[in-house]
């Protein structure tokens, strides 16, 4: 009886504590708020660190650092335009190559593949994302470039050499090699996310389209893809983010030329590849701060492109039914 009386007296206290904490909702919401603020704090901490450690370069070159092309550590002259162009070139071409292939893989896995093939094939596609980037670089350097990139570069230089994008002598390590390796690296990310987007679309959308007389192809092209477009764009954002910041694989296959150029068949450099190549060679403060400022520019470029992409996703999501956004 004494124990029961003690428990009975404590029950009102437990009820008051439950009302005070919202039966766990308030502590849980507080933890989520702290986690969100921690992510924002981490972003600001990275930005402040990059800003502080690039002070000498910003004071010496100002905004001209972004549009000058000279990169001469001996003369202490630094400009990053060539590396900005190389980063955008390789990332955009990789995205153009990977997007249709990834979308085709996602559609096949979600809509067309037989059950006995869907699971193992999906596992193999996702396994590509777990391969280290240095392995992609070694494979690209010793297998992919001799077998695919060099013959393709010579073909493009021979028949499309009058176009600036393919002019000049064809090399193995080049912007084209980096772009194609990047396309292979971002393919599993885009395809896996897009597959999940298609699988999340309600079955009623497919049944309604087929009931109206549409073929399976028309259902996929005119119903499923528009319905899941915001999620597909989200997958593209993830792929673009990896392509912009990829370092080791690109460094091993791009050729690492510091000159400004737009030809895909010639060597080039990206901002990440320059940092990893020359960071250990920065023997004086201005050199080091110039490399850190490249990191700051890459950080800002990533934020701007992702912000634009998120705005695009938001604008597309407003046009689809509420069930698609759920």
C-alpha positions in Angstrom: 0.0 0.0 0.0 2.8 2.4 0.8 4.4 1.9 -2.6 1.1 2.4 -4.4 0.4 5.6 -2.4 3.9 6.9 -3.3 3.2 6.1 -7.0 -0.2 7.7 -6.8 1.3 10.9 -5.3 3.9 11.1 -8.1 1.5 10.7 -11.0 0.3 14.3 -10.9 3.9 15.3 -10.9 4.6 13.2 -14.0 1.5 14.6 -15.7 2.6 18.2 -15.0 6.1 17.4 -16.4 4.5 15.8 -19.5 2.4 18.9 -20.1 5.4 21.1 -19.5 7.5 19.3 -22.1 4.7 18.5 -24.5 5.1 14.8 -23.9 8.5 14.8 -25.6 7.7 17.2 -28.5 9.4 20.2 -27.0 12.8 18.5 -26.2 12.7 16.8 -29.6 12.0 20.2 -31.3 14.8 21.8 -29.3 17.2 19.1 -30.4 16.2 19.6 -34.0 16.7 23.4 -33.6 20.2 22.8 -32.2 21.1 20.5 -35.0 19.9 23.0 -37.6 21.8 25.9 -36.0 24.9 23.7 -35.7 24.9 23.2 -39.5 24.5 26.9 -40.1 27.3 27.5 -37.6 29.6 25.1 -39.4 28.9 26.8 -42.7 29.7 30.2 -41.2 32.8 28.9 -39.4 34.2 27.5 -42.7 33.4 30.8 -44.5 35.1 32.8 -41.7 38.2 30.6 -41.7 38.6 30.8 -45.5 38.0 34.6 -45.4 40.6 35.1 -42.7 43.3 33.0 -44.2 43.0 34.7 -47.6 43.5 38.2 -46.4 46.9 38.8 -48.0 45.7 37.6 -51.4 42.5 39.8 -51.3 44.5 42.8 -50.2 47.1 42.3 -53.0 44.8 41.5 -55.9 41.3 42.5 -55.0 38.5 41.6 -57.4 41.0 41.2 -60.2 41.9 37.8 -58.7 38.7 36.5 -60.3 39.3 37.6 -63.9 43.0 37.5 -64.4 44.6 34.5 -65.9 48.3 34.7 -64.7 49.3 32.1 -62.2 53.0 32.6 -61.6 54.3 31.8 -58.0 57.8 32.9 -59.0 56.6 36.4 -60.0 54.0 36.4 -57.2 51.2 37.0 -59.5 48.0 35.1 -59.1 44.7 34.9 -60.9 42.0 32.2 -60.9 39.9 32.7 -64.1 41.4 29.7 -65.8 40.5 27.5 -62.9 37.0 28.9 -62.6 36.4 28.2 -66.3 37.9 24.7 -66.0 35.6 23.9 -63.0 32.5 25.1 -64.8 33.4 23.4 -68.0 34.0 19.9 -66.6 31.0 20.0 -64.2 28.5 21.1 -66.7 29.6 18.6 -69.4 29.6 15.9 -66.8 26.1 16.8 -65.8 24.9 16.9 -69.4 26.3 13.4 -70.0 25.2 11.9 -66.7 21.7 13.2 -66.5 20.0 11.3 -69.4 21.8 8.1 -68.6 21.0 8.4 -64.9 17.3 9.2 -65.7 17.2 6.2 -68.0 18.6 3.9 -65.2 16.1 5.3 -62.7 13.2 4.8 -65.0 14.3 1.2 -65.8 14.8 0.3 -62.1 11.5 1.9 -60.9 9.2 1.0 -63.8 10.5 -1.5 -66.3 13.0 -3.9 -64.6 11.7 -7.4 -63.7 11.7 -8.1 -60.0 14.6 -10.6 -60.2 16.9 -8.0 -61.8 15.7 -4.8 -60.0 17.4 -5.4 -56.6 20.9 -6.7 -57.7 21.1 -4.0 -60.5 20.1 -1.3 -58.0 22.7 -2.5 -55.6 25.4 -2.4 -58.3 24.5 1.1 -59.3 24.6 2.3 -55.7 27.9 0.5 -55.2 29.5 2.8 -57.8 29.0 5.7 -55.3 31.1 3.9 -52.7 34.2 3.6 -55.0 36.9 6.0 -53.7 37.7 8.8 -56.1 41.4 7.9 -56.3 40.3 4.5 -57.7 38.3 6.3 -60.4 41.4 8.4 -61.1 43.7 5.4 -61.5 41.1 3.6 -63.7 40.6 6.7 -65.8 44.4 7.3 -66.2 45.3 3.7 -67.2 42.2 2.3 -68.7 39.6 4.9 -69.7 41.9 7.5 -71.3 43.8 5.0 -73.6 40.7 3.1 -74.5 38.0 5.8 -74.9 39.2 9.4 -74.3 42.2 9.5 -76.6 40.4 8.0 -79.7 37.4 10.2 -79.0 39.6 13.3 -78.6 41.4 12.7 -81.9 38.0 12.1 -83.6 36.6 15.4 -82.3 39.8 17.3 -83.1 39.9 16.0 -86.6 36.3 16.5 -87.6 35.2 19.4 -85.3 38.5 21.1 -84.9 37.2 24.4 -86.3 35.0 24.7 -83.3 36.8 26.3 -80.3 35.6 23.7 -77.9 37.5 21.0 -79.8 40.4 22.8 -81.3 44.1 22.0 -80.9 46.1 18.8 -80.6 44.3 16.0 -78.9 45.8 14.8 -75.7 44.9 11.9 -73.4 44.6 13.8 -70.1 42.2 16.6 -70.8 39.1 18.5 -69.8 37.1 15.9 -71.7 38.6 13.0 -69.7 37.8 14.8 -66.4 34.3 15.5 -67.6 33.6 11.9 -68.5 35.1 10.5 -65.3 33.0 13.0 -63.3 29.9 11.9 -65.3 30.6 8.3 -64.2 31.1 9.4 -60.6 27.9 11.4 -60.3 25.8 8.9 -62.2 24.9 6.7 -59.2 23.9 9.6 -57.1 21.5 11.1 -59.6 20.1 7.7 -60.6 19.5 6.4 -57.0 17.7 9.6 -55.9 15.7 9.7 -59.1 14.7 6.1 -58.7 13.4 6.8 -55.2 11.5 9.8 -56.6 9.7 7.6 -59.2 8.9 4.9 -56.6 7.4 7.5 -54.3 4.9 8.6 -57.0 1.4 7.3 -56.1 0.3 4.3 -58.2 -3.0 6.0 -58.9 -1.1 8.4 -61.3 0.0 5.4 -63.4 -3.3 3.7 -63.3 -5.2 6.9 -64.3 -2.9 7.5 -67.2 -3.1 3.9 -68.5 -6.9 3.9 -68.0 -7.1 7.0 -70.3 -5.4 5.0 -73.1 -1.8 6.2 -72.7 1.0 3.8 -73.4 3.7 3.0 -70.8 6.1 5.4 -72.6 3.5 8.2 -72.6 2.8 7.6 -68.9 6.5 7.9 -68.0 7.2 10.9 -70.2 4.0 12.9 -69.7 3.0 11.9 -66.2 5.8 10.5 -64.0 8.6 12.8 -65.1 6.6 16.0 -64.7 5.1 14.7 -61.4 8.6 14.0 -59.9 10.4 16.9 -61.6 11.2 18.7 -58.4 12.8 15.6 -56.9 14.8 14.9 -60.1 16.1 18.5 -59.9 17.1 17.8 -56.3 19.1 14.8 -57.5 20.8 17.0 -60.1 21.8 19.4 -57.3 23.5 16.6 -55.4 25.3 15.5 -58.6 26.4 19.0 -59.4 27.7 19.6 -55.9 29.9 16.5 -56.1 31.1 17.5 -59.6 32.1 21.0 -58.5 34.2 19.8 -55.5 35.7 16.6 -56.8 39.5 16.6 -56.4 41.6 13.5 -56.7 40.0 11.8 -59.8 40.0 15.1 -61.7 43.5 15.9 -60.7 44.7 12.6 -62.1 43.1 12.9 -65.5 42.7 16.5 -66.4 46.3 17.2 -67.3 46.8 20.1 -64.8 47.6 22.9 -67.3 47.5 26.4 -65.7 46.7 28.2 -69.0 43.3 29.5 -69.8 41.5 27.6 -72.5 38.1 26.2 -73.5 39.0 23.3 -75.7 37.9 20.0 -74.2 40.6 18.0 -75.9 43.4 19.9 -74.2 44.6 19.7 -70.6 43.2 22.1 -68.1 42.8 22.6 -64.3 40.0 23.1 -61.8 40.1 25.0 -58.6 40.1 21.9 -56.5 43.0 20.3 -58.6 45.1 23.4 -58.2 44.7 23.5 -54.5 45.6 19.8 -54.1 48.6 20.1 -56.5 50.2 23.2 -55.1 49.2 23.4 -51.4 52.4 21.7 -50.2 54.5 23.9 -52.5 53.2 27.2 -51.0 56.5 28.4 -49.5 55.5 32.0 -48.6 52.3 33.5 -47.1 50.9 35.2 -50.2 51.1 32.0 -52.2 49.3 30.1 -49.4 46.6 32.8 -49.1 46.1 32.8 -52.8 45.3 29.0 -52.7 43.0 29.6 -49.7 41.2 32.3 -51.7 40.6 29.8 -54.5 38.9 27.6 -51.9 36.9 30.7 -50.8 35.8 31.3 -54.4 34.9 27.6 -54.9 32.9 27.7 -51.6 31.0 30.8 -52.7 30.4 29.4 -56.2 29.0 26.2 -54.7 26.6 28.2 -52.4 25.4 30.4 -55.3 24.8 27.5 -57.7 23.0 25.5 -55.1 20.9 28.5 -54.1 19.9 29.0 -57.7 19.1 25.3 -58.1 17.0 25.3 -54.9 15.1 28.3 -56.1 14.5 26.4 -59.4 13.3 23.3 -57.5 11.0 25.5 -55.4 9.5 27.2 -58.5 8.9 23.8 -60.1 7.4 22.3 -57.0 4.8 25.0 -56.9 3.4 23.8 -60.2 2.8 20.2 -59.2 0.0 18.9 -57.0 0.3 18.9 -53.3 0.7 15.1 -53.2 4.0 15.4 -55.1 5.4 17.7 -52.5 4.3 15.5 -49.6 
